């Protein structure tokens, strides 16, 4: 997996720790400007987050749990990638001590549009 992130982003580093702990090998590219990469990779603006990863021909945008990435690579659905819009509390890398985790969707996106792929509460499927 190659992750492109802003060098000053702490939650991106925490997400990288999450996917490494799940068994992924991660190479990190630090750039202060990642918006051009998102456009080139076809990430819809509404799904853009703070870091972008590439693995197995797919794009992973934002705080997608490792379990959803493993499922994506096993099932190989037709799509460009997965995204978690924004930065939901409790998603991997966005844990806040004492805060109730948000319920959030992981979205499969691509030329055919967007559809829900999984729903999580914190790092676990809801």
PyMOL commands that set and color helices and strands:
alter all, ss='L'
color gray80, all
select helices_A, chain A and resi 10-21+35-41+45-47+66-75
alter helices_A, ss='H'
color red, helices_A
select strands_A, chain A and resi 2-5+27-30+51-55+58-61+81-83+103-110+113-121+124-125
alter strands_A, ss='S'
color yellow, strands_A
deselect
rebuild
show_as cartoon
